[in-house]
Amino acid sequence: MPEATRVEILDSIAITMPHKEIAESVCQQLMKSPSVQAICLLGGLGRGETDHFSDIDIAVFVDTPEDGKFLPGFSFALRHGGQFYEINLSQHAFSQESESAWSPSRKEAYRQAKIVYDPSKKLANLISQHTEHRADALIPELASNLNQIWWLGVYHAYSTHKRGFHMNAHLLINQALQLVSETVAMIEGAKGSHMKWLEGIFSEQWPAIHQMLQEGIICSDTSSQELIRRIKYVSRARKYIHNACLERYPLFPRNPYTHWARHSSGRVLGGTSEDKIHEVLAQANLSPWKAKEVHGLFCLLSCAGTVDIDKFISMSQENNLLDKSEALTVQELYSENPLSQS
């Protein structure tokens, strides 16, 4: 095993001196063990973000646990300057980690880790293996977030307020604004960071979003006027982030909803019989309510499989949804539709 060298923890004005000194002391002690192959700092210390209340998270890696035993994690406290500081130490084995699957939260934790001892570069390679950042992997989650921001902060907030649940409507807007923050953090590679550390990202790199969040988070009352005002900031923030994604990622979808529906929800969009009847009814010049009822019948019949168009037309007339002339128009338009055989 290579001879252990003095550990130097990342210098940063965001890391308080007690945390730096304690982490260096603990890591130096751990390096004396011949079984320790690598050490890294996680959490706030790994990100270079600590304050008076932060604990110290340290991950220790060995090659193979003795007799294949499970390596427990544990916590303890050290006194420094008359105050106790909590230390959380986790143990891992390279022989077990290479083939194991890492959860999204663990990937994010190690993506932001600070390696302080890794003479063989095993830990650096392991982290790279599990956390390799690919834009194409990020796009579905970003698109899903933009979709949810709209549903939470615009559609559901408005409909909830109309139902008389005024406080809940504003809480939905709060959720949407938090998702705005998380989406920006994801774009900047800071996914998983505590909200308390994201202020700098917003004010320095996303000043427009910073302003929208400051205005949107204010809630003076639960009136409809206040709701509309806040919804406007949610909508503006979503549009701003969407445009930024379109600039950064060439493959980013112009319609996040359809992307989510196709790739996440399992829905089939385009080229279905439901799409066809929807288009046909729009061309048939039916009243909105009549078109809605006819469309409902068609969807009901399609649940069991392919719709028999003749049976559908017959049932529409039997239930007084279409008169003879309307039925003939719908049938002709459906037969002429180029998608009718797909």
Secondary structure, 3 states (H helix, E strand, C coil): CCCCCCCCCCCCCCCCHHHHHHHHHHHHHHCCCCCEEEEEEEHHHHHCCCCCCCCEEEEEEECCCHHHCCCCCEEEEEEECCEEEEEEEEEEEHHHHCCCCCCHHHHHHHHCCEEEECCCCHHHHHHHHHHCCCHHHHHHHHHHHHHHHHHHHHHHHHHHHHCCCHHHHHHHHHHHHHHHHHHHHHHCCCCCCCHHHCHHHHHHHCHHHHHHHHHHCCCCCCCHHHHHHHHHHHHHHHHHHHHHHHHHCCCCCCCHHHHHHHHCCCCCCCCCHHHHHHHHHHHCCCCHHHHHHHHHHHHHHHCCCCCCHHHHHHHHHHCCCCCHHHHHHHHHHHHHCCCCCC
